[in-house]
Amino acid sequence: MADQRFQKYGHAGQTYDRVGPTPISGPGNARQCSGLDAFDLRTMFQGYFDRSFASTETGVARVRKLLGHTPRSYEGFAAESAVSVYGSDRAGSRYKLSQMKSALTLLLLIVSSFATSAFADASKDEKDILAVLATWKQAALQADAATLGRIFHPDLTYSHNNAKIENKAQAIAGAIAPETKTRAIEYHDVNTHVYGTTAVMTGKFDITTAAGNVNHMHVLIVWLKGGPEGWQMVARHSVKLP
């Protein structure tokens, strides 16, 4: 019956972000779940996995077209979208336990699907960041200022193990100067954790200086994904290992 209603009202294959002027909370979700059906649950978790309920202009426009007016709240969208799909006879009513069990079953399938997709995206991001790290290594060894300029974020904070802190321009200048450039770079035990458009990397680095000294360090790098340059190094901190 739900599929027929989706077809009738033009919602088949569509998802709508829950958008509104106020943040949605866990307790708020709990209060709503006793009266939600599969359509509402899919709506809720689609936005959660995509953007953590952050409203976008595109999302607001789609909901405005669906409801016929600008959404007033998350709760209002849940109730009004149910009316749009199921008809006014079910608006505001409490659904039966059996229907909720079916909805929760569908929810588990949706969560599993989105989780798999999220893990796949994270894995791709990790590979992309490792590729940028390898490019940084080659650029540092070759004193390639242009490539370092693309990899380093404009707001870069670059901290050395001697407590010296540099900005982007200073870090590039130090990397290409004959007396401070790096002769060799090796790294291992690298771990990367991606949090949306931010990633935190840790690892052990062996850096050979221009003077031939080898520094064994634990390095923490923060990456930021934004503009056309993709993943960029926005912070780097190193500590010399004993």
C-alpha positions as CSV (number, residue, x, y, z in Angstrom):
1,M,0.0,0.0,0.0
2,A,2.8,2.4,0.9
3,D,4.4,1.8,-2.6
4,Q,1.1,2.7,-4.2
5,R,0.9,5.9,-2.3
6,F,4.5,6.7,-3.2
7,Q,3.6,6.3,-6.9
8,K,0.4,8.2,-6.6
9,Y,2.0,11.3,-4.9
10,G,5.2,11.2,-7.0
11,H,7.5,10.2,-4.1
12,A,8.7,6.8,-5.5
13,G,12.5,6.7,-5.4
14,Q,12.7,10.1,-3.7
15,T,14.3,11.1,-0.4
16,Y,13.9,14.4,1.4
17,D,16.2,15.9,4.0
18,R,14.6,17.0,7.2
19,V,15.3,20.7,7.4
20,G,14.3,23.4,9.7
21,P,15.5,26.5,11.7
22,T,16.4,24.7,14.9
23,P,18.8,21.7,15.6
24,I,17.2,18.3,16.1
25,S,18.2,16.4,19.2
26,G,18.2,12.8,20.4
27,P,15.3,13.3,22.8
28,G,13.4,15.0,20.1
29,N,13.9,12.0,17.8
30,A,12.8,9.6,20.5
31,R,9.6,11.5,21.0
32,Q,8.8,11.4,17.3
33,C,9.8,7.7,16.7
34,S,6.6,6.5,18.4
35,G,4.6,8.0,15.6
36,L,6.9,7.6,12.6
37,D,6.6,5.3,9.7
38,A,9.2,3.9,7.2
39,F,9.0,7.0,5.0
40,D,9.8,9.3,7.9
41,L,12.6,7.1,9.3
42,R,14.3,7.0,5.9
43,T,14.0,10.7,5.6
44,M,15.6,11.1,9.1
45,F,18.5,8.8,8.5
46,Q,19.2,9.9,4.9
47,G,20.1,13.4,6.2
48,Y,21.9,12.0,9.2
49,F,24.4,10.0,7.2
50,D,24.8,12.5,4.4
51,R,25.2,15.8,6.4
52,S,24.4,15.2,10.1
53,F,21.1,17.1,9.7
54,A,22.8,20.2,8.3
55,S,20.3,22.1,6.2
56,T,21.3,23.1,2.7
57,E,19.6,25.6,0.3
58,T,18.9,22.7,-2.1
59,G,17.3,20.6,0.6
60,V,15.2,23.5,1.8
61,A,14.0,24.2,-1.8
62,R,13.0,20.5,-2.3
63,V,11.0,20.5,0.9
64,R,9.4,23.8,0.1
65,K,8.2,22.4,-3.2
66,L,6.9,19.3,-1.4
67,L,5.0,21.1,1.3
68,G,4.1,24.3,-0.6
69,H,5.8,26.5,2.0
70,T,9.1,27.0,3.7
71,P,9.6,24.3,6.4
72,R,9.0,25.6,9.9
73,S,10.7,22.8,11.9
74,Y,12.0,19.2,11.7
75,E,8.9,18.0,13.5
76,G,6.6,19.9,11.2
77,F,8.3,18.4,8.2
78,A,7.9,14.9,9.5
79,A,4.2,15.4,10.2
80,E,3.4,17.2,7.0
81,S,5.4,14.9,4.7
82,A,3.4,12.0,6.3
83,V,0.2,13.8,5.3
84,S,1.5,14.3,1.8
85,V,2.3,10.6,1.4
86,Y,-0.5,8.9,3.3
87,G,-3.3,11.4,3.3
88,S,-4.9,13.5,6.0
89,D,-6.7,10.5,7.6
90,R,-3.5,9.3,9.1
91,A,-2.0,12.6,10.1
92,G,-1.3,12.9,13.8
93,S,-2.3,9.3,14.6
94,R,-0.2,6.8,16.4
95,Y,0.8,3.8,14.3
96,K,0.4,0.3,15.5
97,L,3.2,-1.7,17.1
98,S,3.4,-4.1,14.2
99,Q,3.8,-1.2,11.8
100,M,6.6,0.2,13.9
101,K,8.3,-3.2,13.9
102,S,8.2,-3.2,10.1
103,A,9.5,0.4,10.0
104,L,12.4,-0.4,12.4
105,T,13.3,-3.4,10.3
106,L,13.5,-1.2,7.3
107,L,15.5,1.3,9.4
108,L,18.1,-1.3,10.2
109,L,18.5,-2.2,6.5
110,I,18.8,1.5,5.7
111,V,21.4,2.1,8.4
112,S,23.4,-0.9,7.3
113,S,23.3,0.3,3.7
114,F,24.4,3.8,4.6
115,A,27.1,2.6,7.0
116,T,28.6,0.4,4.3
117,S,28.6,3.4,1.9
118,A,30.1,5.6,4.6
119,F,32.9,3.1,5.3
120,A,33.6,2.9,1.6
121,D,33.9,6.7,1.3
122,A,36.2,6.8,4.3
123,S,38.4,4.1,2.8
124,K,38.7,6.1,-0.4
125,D,39.5,9.3,1.5
126,E,42.2,7.5,3.4
127,K,43.8,6.3,0.2
128,D,43.5,9.8,-1.3
129,I,45.2,11.3,1.8
130,L,48.0,8.7,1.7
131,A,48.5,9.7,-2.0
132,V,48.8,13.3,-1.0
133,L,51.3,12.4,1.7
134,A,53.5,10.6,-0.9
135,T,53.3,13.7,-3.1
136,W,54.3,15.9,-0.2
137,K,57.3,13.6,0.4
138,Q,58.5,13.9,-3.2
139,A,57.9,17.6,-3.2
140,A,59.9,18.1,0.0
141,L,62.8,16.0,-1.3
142,Q,62.8,17.9,-4.7
143,A,62.3,21.3,-3.1
144,D,59.2,21.7,-5.3
145,A,57.7,24.9,-4.0
146,A,54.7,24.9,-6.4
147,T,53.5,21.4,-5.3
148,L,54.0,22.2,-1.6
149,G,52.0,25.4,-2.2
150,R,49.1,23.2,-3.4
151,I,49.4,20.7,-0.6
152,F,49.7,23.2,2.2
153,H,46.5,24.9,3.4
154,P,46.5,28.8,3.5
155,D,46.1,28.5,7.3
156,L,48.8,26.0,7.8
157,T,50.5,25.7,11.2
158,Y,53.7,23.7,10.8
159,S,55.4,22.7,14.1
160,H,58.9,21.2,14.2
161,N,60.3,19.0,17.0
162,N,62.5,21.9,18.2
163,A,59.3,23.9,19.0
164,K,59.7,26.1,15.9
165,I,56.3,27.0,14.4
166,E,55.9,28.1,10.8
167,N,53.1,29.4,8.6
168,K,52.6,28.3,5.0
169,A,55.1,30.7,3.5
170,Q,57.7,30.0,6.1
171,A,57.3,26.2,5.8
172,I,57.7,26.3,2.0
173,A,60.8,28.6,2.4
174,G,62.4,26.2,4.9
175,A,61.6,23.2,2.7
176,I,63.4,24.6,-0.3
177,A,66.4,26.4,1.3
178,P,69.6,24.4,0.8
179,E,70.6,24.7,4.5
180,T,67.3,23.4,5.8
181,K,65.8,21.2,3.1
182,T,65.2,17.5,3.8
183,R,67.5,14.9,2.3
184,A,65.4,11.8,3.0
185,I,62.0,11.0,4.4
186,E,60.7,7.6,5.5
187,Y,57.4,6.9,7.4
188,H,55.6,3.9,8.8
189,D,52.9,2.9,11.3
190,V,50.7,5.6,9.7
191,N,47.0,5.7,10.8
192,T,44.4,8.0,9.4
193,H,40.9,8.7,10.8
194,V,38.5,10.6,8.6
195,Y,35.8,12.9,10.1
196,G,33.8,14.2,7.1
197,T,36.0,16.9,5.5
198,T,38.7,16.6,8.2
199,A,41.2,13.9,8.8
200,V,43.7,13.2,11.6
201,M,46.9,11.3,10.7
202,T,49.5,9.9,13.0
203,G,52.7,8.0,12.2
204,K,56.4,7.5,12.8
205,F,58.7,9.5,10.5
206,D,62.5,9.3,10.0
207,I,63.7,12.6,8.6
208,T,67.2,13.1,7.4
209,T,68.3,16.8,7.5
210,A,70.5,18.7,5.1
211,A,73.4,18.2,7.6
212,G,72.9,14.4,7.5
213,N,71.3,14.0,10.9
214,V,68.4,11.6,11.2
215,N,65.5,12.6,13.4
216,H,63.1,9.8,14.5
217,M,59.8,11.5,15.2
218,H,56.1,10.9,16.0
219,V,54.1,13.1,13.7
220,L,50.5,14.3,13.8
221,I,49.0,15.8,10.7
222,V,45.6,17.4,10.3
223,W,44.1,17.4,6.7
224,L,41.3,19.5,5.5
225,K,39.2,18.8,2.3
226,G,37.7,21.8,0.7
227,G,38.4,23.6,-2.5
228,P,39.7,22.5,-5.9
229,E,43.0,21.3,-4.3
230,G,41.3,18.5,-2.4
231,W,43.0,17.3,0.8
232,Q,45.4,19.9,2.2
233,M,47.7,19.9,5.2
234,V,46.3,22.4,7.7
235,A,48.4,21.5,10.7
236,R,51.5,19.4,11.4
237,H,53.1,18.7,14.8
238,S,56.2,16.5,15.5
239,V,57.8,15.2,18.6
240,K,61.3,13.6,18.7
241,L,61.2,9.9,19.7
242,P,63.7,8.8,22.4
